[in-house]
Amino acid sequence: MTTDTDSEHPAHEVHPHGGHDDQHHWTDLQYVQLALALAVITALEVALSYTKDEFGSFFLPLLLIMMAVKFFAVVFYFMHLKFDNRLFGLLFYTGLFLAIGVYCAALLTFHFFAP
């Protein structure tokens, strides 16, 4: 008969964050830096909307690219989707492409792309 206790040979360690690996979590400073980068992109989007005549046919693609960058940054890091199941990512990507499709269809009905 042995007198070993669980404290001498733990079967598993309990993590203070519910078992999540700490290497996947950002520091507060990294989240603040991402928020500032998103604010800069938003400012560029607003500035682009005021100068759309100068960009011509590049206006909409530039706006959509900036929108997609912000979408992926928020989904990956603020919503922690980067570390979740890939099915959740597929659902968000589907939503992004549907939103772009609906946006472009709405613009087509208003003859936005017509010269």
Order of alpha helices (4+ residues) and beta strands (2+ residues): alpha-alpha-alpha-alpha
